[in-house]
Amino acid sequence: MYKILIFLKRKPGTNVAEFRNYYETTHAKLALQYSQGVDRYLRRYIDVLPNAETGAVTEPEFDVITELWFKDETIYHNTVQYLSSHTMPQAIIDDEERFLDRGKSKIATVEEVEY
């Protein structure tokens, strides 16, 4: 499997529950319409635990890590090329502006190694 990771931060003023609800009930469905060739579309929501020494809970840099999984290497490489060189469709941009701090979004590929 080939994987792309997308790190997303919620828009200021949006609480965690609102963010997660909007992503799951609205944005994920829209994103699937533009995700041809994706074999798995996974969202990993981040819940920060208190620091063991200080007890402090800090705001995470990202609220969710989205994973796009591909079985087909060509589709994966084409998607990586598209995401790194094209603007997203306007419908996606408009929707993301409703709940994301788009300036903090990051996209990366990952190579997994298991022992």
N, C-alpha and C positions, 0 to 999 in steps of 0.2 A: 504494500500500500504506500501511496505517496500522500503527503500531508502539507497543507497550508494552514498556518495559524494567523488569526486576526485578533488583535488585542484592542478592546473597546472600552471607553470611559463614558459613563452617563453624563448627560448635560447638567451643568450646575442648576440646583433648584429641584432636580428630580430625585426622589428618594429611591432606595434600592427596590422596594416592592413595586413601585410604579414602573421603574426601568425594566425589571424582569418580566412583568406582566405585558408591557407593550412589546418587548422583543418577542415573546412567545406567541402572543395572540395576533400580532399585526406584522412586525418586521420579518420574522422568520418565514411566514407564508409568502410575503412579497419577494424575499431573497431567493426562495426556492424557484420562483418563476424565471430567474436569471441564472440559475445554477445548473446548466446542462452538463451532464457527465460527472456530476458529483455523486459518489456512491454512499457517502455518509456526511451528515451535517450536524455537528455536535456543538452544544454550548456548555461551557464549564464556568459556572458562576463562582465568583471568589468571595469567600467569607473570611475576613481577617481575624485571627485569634490574638488575644492579648500577649504582649511581650512577657516572657517568663520572668524576667528580672525586674521590669518596671511596672508591669500591669497595663501599660499604655496600649491603646488600640489606635492605629494610625489609618488614615484614609488610603486605600490601595491605589496604585497608579492606574490600574485597570479594574473594571467591574466584571468583565467576562472575557474568556478566551474562546473564540469560535474556531472550530476545526473543520476544515473541508478535506475529506478523504477521497482519494482516487485510486482505482485499480489500474486504469489505463495510463501509461506513462506519457503518451503523446498529449492526451487531454490535460493531464497535470501540467506539463511544460507549457502548453498553450495558455492555460489559465494563469500560470505564474507570469508569463510574458504579458498577458492582457492586464492583469492587476498592477503590474509595475510600470506600465507605459500608457495606460488609457484612463480617462475619467470614467467614473461609474455612470450608468444610465441615470438620467435626471430623476426618474421615479424613485430610485434608491437614494440619491442625494437628498431629495425633498423629504423622504421618510426619515432618514438618519438625522436630519436637522431637527426633527421633532423630539428626539430623545438622546442623541449622542453629542459629545463634545468631539466633533469630527477632527479637530486639529490635533488631538491626542491619539488618534487611531494609528496603529502600526500593523504591518503585514510582514510575515516571515515564513520561510520554509523550515522544515525540521528533518534532521536525519536521526532516526532512532537506533539506539544500540542497546541490546539487552544481554545480560549475563546469565 
